[in-house]
């Protein structure tokens, strides 16, 4: 007897990037983690947390965090919902707005979790392929319950302009979800769309920008009517007590946050220029990673040449992604070492 639902038995689940033993000393560039530690204020709060409070449930609505985020970006708390990572938010969106059997869309290549969550939910998946030069996406199918757009794109790194996003939001009849997991590293963002487009939801995370991937916190900003419906669906205590305290501390240290973002952007732009000078093809990125491609050879060979030299990247065996690897931007020193390795292996790709 088969116990799993047919859609689960037939699908391939989401596979996270390889997480090595820290003692193996890889230059770990495969999970888009921030190379810098969280704010010192986070450490201070962590060291002073009252362990006795852990017997109590957390605030189910993350009210203080929603107030802080609202003040930071100019929105009311009623326009914000918090989750256990942005993955939780994406799941809530599907459960709220997509009846099983109806269509969910996205461009590909993109974040693979969109497809996985849609299949789990029993939705019809509509994927539209995009290709270089990535300046104009294909026409949208308008009759979709939800359309997910990673902007900047993951795993490639390019970004669409807010003018183009506005046109897309106006065409889509359903909910237009702009996943801005990497927006802090980009030149612009789509937050203003939520003020004029009632069908737009912006999804963000503190994993990359605030160096807090380990605490699992994401949030969405959108029309208050959409957000209120999402509150009916979310798990009652989906953001734990420690996470709420640590994220509050990080948000309060905007100086530290801005400094780290600037360093990552500067390193990304410098590294992209140097890698291109070596002969690698570099797609201009607006994220905290790039997608380098050797002139000849496949991405898997590139990945396998880097791996034994202790440079860990992410290879995707998927259409449109097989000729390169996704590479997170580390510290300036780490990326200088990576450049040396990329120069060393060049003869393998000529």
C-alpha positions in Angstrom: 0.0 0.0 0.0 1.3 3.5 -0.9 0.8 5.9 2.0 2.2 9.1 0.5 0.0 11.3 -1.7 0.7 10.7 -5.4 2.1 14.2 -5.9 4.6 13.6 -3.1 5.6 10.1 -4.2 6.3 11.4 -7.7 8.2 14.6 -6.9 11.8 15.4 -6.1 12.1 17.3 -2.9 14.1 20.5 -2.4 17.8 19.6 -1.8 19.8 22.2 0.2 23.5 22.9 -0.6 26.1 20.6 0.9 27.0 21.6 4.4 30.6 20.5 5.2 32.1 19.8 8.6 33.6 23.2 9.6 36.9 21.5 10.5 37.4 20.7 6.8 38.2 24.4 6.2 36.4 24.9 2.9 35.9 28.4 1.5 32.2 27.9 1.7 30.5 29.7 -1.1 27.5 27.4 -1.8 24.7 28.7 0.4 24.7 32.5 0.0 25.6 33.1 3.7 26.9 36.4 4.8 30.7 36.1 5.4 30.6 38.5 8.4 29.2 37.7 11.8 25.9 39.2 13.1 25.9 42.5 14.8 27.7 42.6 18.2 24.3 43.6 19.6 23.0 40.2 18.7 25.8 38.6 20.6 25.0 40.8 23.6 21.3 39.8 23.6 22.1 36.2 23.1 24.4 36.2 26.1 21.8 37.8 28.3 18.7 35.8 27.3 16.8 34.5 30.4 16.7 30.8 29.9 13.6 30.6 32.3 11.6 32.5 29.7 11.9 29.6 27.3 9.1 27.8 29.1 6.8 30.5 27.8 5.3 30.7 24.3 6.6 33.5 22.1 4.4 36.4 20.9 2.3 34.7 18.3 2.1 37.8 16.1 5.7 39.1 16.5 4.2 42.5 17.2 7.4 44.2 18.3 9.2 43.0 15.3 6.5 44.1 12.9 6.5 47.6 14.5 10.3 47.7 14.1 10.1 46.6 10.4 7.3 49.0 9.8 9.2 52.0 11.2 12.3 51.0 9.2 10.5 50.8 5.8 7.5 53.1 6.3 4.6 50.6 6.7 2.1 49.9 9.3 2.5 46.7 11.3 -0.8 45.5 9.8 1.0 45.3 6.4 3.6 42.9 7.7 3.6 39.2 8.6 6.6 37.3 10.1 7.6 33.7 9.5 10.1 31.0 10.3 12.3 32.0 7.4 11.0 33.2 4.1 10.3 29.6 3.2 7.5 29.7 5.8 6.2 32.9 4.2 6.1 31.3 0.8 4.2 28.3 2.1 1.7 30.6 3.8 1.1 32.5 0.6 0.4 29.3 -1.3 -2.0 28.0 1.4 -3.8 31.3 1.5 -4.3 32.2 -2.1 -4.1 29.0 -4.2 -6.8 26.4 -4.3 -5.4 22.9 -5.1 -5.5 22.3 -8.8 -5.2 26.0 -9.8 -2.1 27.6 -11.4 1.0 28.9 -9.8 3.7 30.4 -12.1 7.3 31.5 -12.1 10.2 32.1 -14.5 13.0 29.5 -14.7 15.7 29.3 -13.7 14.7 30.3 -10.3 14.6 29.3 -6.6 13.6 25.6 -6.8 11.4 25.7 -3.7 8.6 27.5 -5.6 8.0 24.4 -7.7 8.4 22.0 -4.7 5.9 24.0 -2.5 3.4 24.3 -5.4 3.5 20.5 -6.0 3.1 19.7 -2.3 0.1 22.0 -2.3 -1.4 20.2 -5.3 -1.2 23.3 -7.6 -0.8 23.3 -11.3 2.8 24.5 -12.1 3.3 26.9 -15.0 7.0 27.7 -15.6 8.3 30.1 -18.3 11.9 29.8 -19.4 14.2 32.9 -19.4 17.6 33.1 -21.1 20.4 35.5 -21.6 20.6 38.5 -21.9 17.8 38.5 -19.3 16.8 42.0 -20.1 13.2 41.2 -21.0 11.2 38.3 -19.6 8.7 36.3 -21.7 5.1 37.4 -21.7 3.2 36.5 -18.6 0.2 34.3 -18.4 -2.3 36.5 -16.7 -4.7 34.0 -15.3 -2.6 32.7 -12.4 -3.5 32.6 -8.7 0.1 33.3 -7.7 3.2 34.3 -9.6 6.6 34.1 -7.8 9.4 36.3 -9.0 12.8 36.1 -7.4 14.3 39.6 -7.9 17.3 39.6 -7.9 17.1 36.2 -9.5 18.3 33.2 -7.7 20.5 31.4 -8.7 21.8 33.7 -11.6 21.8 37.1 -9.9 20.3 39.4 -12.5 17.5 41.8 -11.6 14.5 43.4 -13.3 13.8 47.1 -13.0 10.9 48.3 -10.8 9.3 49.9 -13.9 9.1 46.4 -15.4 7.8 44.9 -12.1 5.0 47.5 -12.1 4.0 46.4 -15.6 4.0 42.8 -14.5 1.9 43.6 -11.4 -0.7 45.3 -13.5 -1.0 42.4 -15.9 -1.3 39.6 -13.3 -4.8 38.9 -12.1 -3.7 37.0 -9.1 -1.1 37.7 -6.3 2.3 38.9 -7.6 5.0 37.8 -5.1 8.3 39.5 -5.4 10.9 37.5 -3.5 13.5 40.0 -2.4 15.8 37.7 -0.5 18.8 39.6 -2.0 17.3 43.1 -2.4 19.7 44.7 0.1 22.6 44.0 -2.3 20.7 45.5 -5.3 20.4 49.0 -6.6 16.6 49.2 -6.2 13.7 47.3 -4.6 10.0 46.9 -5.2 8.6 48.0 -1.8 6.9 51.0 -3.2 4.8 48.7 -5.5 2.8 47.5 -2.4 1.5 51.1 -1.9 -0.2 51.2 -5.3 -0.7 47.6 -6.4 -3.1 45.7 -4.1 -2.0 42.3 -5.4 1.7 42.7 -4.7 3.5 41.0 -1.7 7.2 41.5 -1.1 9.0 38.7 0.7 12.3 39.2 2.5 14.7 37.5 4.9 17.4 38.4 7.4 19.4 35.3 6.5 21.8 36.9 4.0 21.7 40.6 4.7 21.9 40.5 8.5 24.0 37.4 8.8 21.2 35.5 10.6 20.6 32.4 8.4 20.8 30.2 11.6 17.9 31.9 13.4 15.3 31.4 10.6 13.4 34.6 10.1 11.5 36.0 7.1 8.7 38.5 6.6 6.3 39.8 4.0 5.0 43.3 3.3 1.8 43.9 1.3 -1.7 45.2 1.2 -3.3 44.9 4.6 -6.2 42.9 3.3 -3.8 40.2 1.9 -1.7 40.2 5.0 -4.7 39.7 7.3 -5.8 36.7 5.2 -2.3 35.2 5.6 -2.6 35.6 9.4 -5.5 33.1 9.4 -3.2 30.5 7.8 0.1 30.8 9.6 1.1 28.5 12.4 0.2 30.1 15.8 3.7 30.4 17.2 5.8 30.3 14.0 8.6 32.6 15.2 10.3 31.5 18.4 11.2 33.7 21.3 15.0 33.7 20.8 14.6 34.5 17.1 12.4 37.5 17.8 14.9 38.9 20.3 18.0 38.4 18.1 16.4 39.9 15.0 15.2 42.9 17.0 18.8 43.5 18.0 20.1 43.2 14.5 17.6 45.6 13.1 18.5 48.2 15.6 22.2 48.2 14.4 21.7 49.7 11.0 25.2 51.1 10.9 26.8 47.7 11.2 24.3 46.3 8.6 25.1 49.0 6.0 28.8 48.6 6.5 28.7 44.9 5.7 26.4 45.3 2.8 28.8 47.9 1.2 31.8 45.5 1.7 30.0 42.6 0.0 28.9 44.8 -2.9 32.4 46.2 -3.4 33.9 42.7 -3.2 31.3 41.4 -5.7 32.0 44.1 -8.2 35.8 43.8 -7.8 35.7 40.0 -8.0 33.4 40.0 -11.1 35.8 42.3 -12.9 38.9 40.2 -12.0 37.2 36.9 -12.9 36.1 38.3 -16.3 39.7 39.4 -16.9 40.8 35.8 -16.5 38.3 34.8 -19.2 35.3 33.7 -17.3 31.9 34.8 -18.4 30.2 36.8 -15.7 26.5 37.7 -15.7 26.1 41.1 -13.9 24.8 40.4 -10.5 22.6 42.4 -8.0 22.9 39.8 -5.3 25.5 38.5 -2.8 26.6 35.9 -5.3 27.6 35.6 -8.9 27.2 32.8 -11.6 30.6 32.5 -13.3 30.9 30.3 -16.4 34.2 29.0 -17.9 34.6 29.6 -21.6 34.5 25.9 -22.4 33.4 22.9 -20.5 30.4 22.2 -18.3 29.5 23.6 -14.9 29.9 20.2 -13.2 33.5 20.1 -14.4 34.0 23.6 -13.0 32.5 22.6 -9.7 34.6 19.4 -9.5 37.8 21.4 -10.3 37.1 23.8 -7.4 35.9 21.2 -4.8 39.2 19.4 -4.2 40.9 22.8 -3.9 38.6 23.5 -1.0 36.3 26.0 -2.8 32.7 24.9 -2.3 30.2 26.2 -4.8 26.7 25.2 -6.0 26.1 23.3 -9.3 22.6 23.0 -10.6 21.9 20.1 -13.0 19.0 22.0 -14.6 18.2 23.5 -18.0 19.9 26.9 -18.4 22.3 26.4 -15.4 24.6 23.6 -16.5 27.3 25.8 -17.9 28.3 27.5 -14.6 28.1 27.4 -10.8 26.6 29.7 -8.3 29.3 31.3 -6.1 28.6 33.3 -2.9 30.7 36.4 -2.3 32.9 35.8 0.7 35.4 38.1 2.3 37.9 40.0 0.2 40.7 37.6 1.3 38.6 34.5 0.5 37.7 35.8 -2.9 41.3 36.6 -3.6 42.2 33.0 -2.8 39.3 31.9 -5.1 40.7 34.0 -8.0 44.1 32.2 -7.6 42.3 28.8 -7.8 40.3 29.9 -10.8 43.4 31.0 -12.6 45.1 27.7 -11.7 42.4 25.6 -13.3 42.0 27.7 -16.4 44.0 25.2 -18.6 41.3 22.6 -17.9 38.7 24.8 -19.8 40.6 25.8 -22.9 
